[in-house]
Amino acid sequence: MAVNVDTSLRDELSAMEKAGTLKQHHYLSSPMDTGVTMEEHGKVLVLSSNNYLGLANHPELIKAAQDALLAYGAGTASVRFICGTFSIHKQIEAAIAKLHRTEASLTYVSCWAANTGLMPAIAGAEDVLISDALNHASLIDGCRMSKAKRLVYAHSDLKDLEQKLKDSQSARRIYVITDGVFSMEGDIARLPEIVALAKKYNAAIILDDSHGVGVMGKHGRGTAEHFSVEGQIDIITGTLGKALGGAAGGYVAGSKTLISYLQQVSRPQLFSNALPATIAASAMKAIEILEREPQRVARLHAITAKMREGLKARGFNPHDGESAIIPIIVGDTAFAIRMSQELLKEGVFVTGFGYPVVPEGTARLRIQMCAALTDEQIESAMTTFEKVGKALGIIKPAGDTLHSRASG
Ligand SMILES: Cc1ncc(COP(=O)(O)O)c(C=O)c1O
C-alpha cells in the first residue's frame, strides 16, 4: 500500500539529520560581497561564493540592471520564439561569443538549463557521450536526459578516455564532455590532451567552463585561454551566475550552425522564458569590466596563491592547483561541518562539503577566492583558520602538517 508522502519524506530527512548531512540555509540581509550580513551571525567574511571577480555588488552592474528594467520591464512574458526575445539578448549573446572566441552563443536562464537543454538536443540514439566521472551534476543530468549511449571515464584519466573513444568509433557523433575547472577538487581539465584525443578520434568537445570563465587565463576568458586552445573547443557552456555578475543565467557558445540548431530544438529554448533583461544587462557589464580590468584576474590569481601558501605555512594541507578553488580535505563529513560552523562563529564563512556531494572519507572545506578581498581580510581569514584548526586539533603549531580526519 502506498505510504503517506509527508511521513515518508520526514523519515528521509531524519536519516539525513542523523547522518549529519542535512544542509542549512544561511540567510543574508546584504548584497553578496567579500563581507555580508548573515542572520544570527552578523557581519561575516565570505570565502564561499562564486563571486570570483567581486562584481556581484558592483555599482556599474547595478546601474546596468536598473536601466534594463526601465527599458524592458520585468521580463519577456513569453518563450523566445513566440515573442520573448529582446534586442539585449542579441547583444549579450554577441558579447559571450566574443569572450569565448566562438561564432555565436545562446543564453538560457541558467547553466543548468543550458547543459540539460544541450545534450538531449544534439545527441541521439546513434551517438555517444563520453563524460568525466567528476563532471558537474547538470552535465550528468544533461547526459541522462539524452537518448545517446553514455560512457564515463575516470576523472582526468586520458588512457581511459582514449579507450572509450576507440570503443565508440562506430557511433554517428562522439562527444567528450568535461568541466573546465572541477568544482569540488579545484583542478583543471587536461584540455590540450583532450583536444588532441578528440581530433584523433573525430570527437567534439563540450566544455562547461562555469568555474573557469572570469578566472582562468590571463584575461579570464577561461580554461581554453589558460591552455592556449581557444578556437579548438567545439562547444562551451557556462554560467552568468558566478564570476560574470552572479545573478543567474547560462549559455552555450559554439558555431553558428550549432546555435541555430539549438534555437530550433533545445527544449528550454522552446518551452521556457528567456533570460530576464536585467540579468542580460548586468552580465554584459560584467564582461565589459572583465575586458577592461584584467588586473582583477591577476589579483585573483595572486591572492589565491597567497592564501594557499599561507594555509600551508599554518599547517594545513590544501590541494595544489591554479583555479580560485582551494579545497582542504578533512576526511569526515561531520568534522567538515563542525569546522565550518566554528569558522562561522569566528566570522569566516566557508562551506563544509561531505558525502554524498564528495566521496566518503574526503569531506572538505572549500575556500573560494574573490578578487575584491583585501590583504587585511585575507590575513584575518588565515588567522581564523589557524585558531579554529588548532582548537579542533586538525593542525599542530605552524610547520606541522595536517592530520587527516579520514580515519577517525
Ligand atoms: C560546472 C557547473 N556547471 C553548471 C552549474 C550550474 O550553473 P547555474 O547556477 O547557472 O545553473 C554549476 C553551478 O554550480 C557548475 O558549477
The ligand as an SDF file (V2000), in Angstrom:
LIG
                    3D

 16 16  0  0  0  0  0  0  0  0999 V2000
   30.3330   23.3440  -13.5170 C   0  0  0  0  0  0  0  0  0  0  0  0
   28.9640   23.9080  -13.2980 C   0  0  0  0  0  0  0  0  0  0  0  0
   28.0790   23.8560  -14.3080 N   0  0  0  0  0  0  0  0  0  0  0  0
   26.8370   24.3430  -14.1700 C   0  0  0  0  0  0  0  0  0  0  0  0
   26.4210   24.9270  -12.9910 C   0  0  0  0  0  0  0  0  0  0  0  0
   25.0370   25.4470  -12.8700 C   0  0  0  0  0  0  0  0  0  0  0  0
   25.0810   26.8290  -13.0800 O   0  0  0  0  0  0  0  0  0  0  0  0
   23.7590   27.6920  -12.8680 P   0  0  0  0  0  0  0  0  0  0  0  0
   23.7700   28.1590  -11.4570 O   0  0  0  0  0  0  0  0  0  0  0  0
   23.8840   28.8130  -13.8610 O   0  0  0  0  0  0  0  0  0  0  0  0
   22.6010   26.8120  -13.1870 O   0  0  0  0  0  0  0  0  0  0  0  0
   27.3060   25.0000  -11.9160 C   0  0  0  0  0  0  0  0  0  0  0  0
   26.8450   25.5880  -10.6430 C   0  0  0  0  0  0  0  0  0  0  0  0
   27.2440   25.2990   -9.5720 O   0  0  0  0  0  0  0  0  0  0  0  0
   28.6030   24.4820  -12.0750 C   0  0  0  0  0  0  0  0  0  0  0  0
   29.4860   24.5300  -11.0710 O   0  0  0  0  0  0  0  0  0  0  0  0
  1  2  1  0
  2  3  1  0
  2 15  2  0
  3  4  2  0
  4  5  1  0
  5  6  1  0
  5 12  2  0
  6  7  1  0
  7  8  1  0
  8  9  2  0
  8 10  1  0
  8 11  1  0
 12 13  1  0
 12 15  1  0
 13 14  2  0
 15 16  1  0
M  END
$$$$
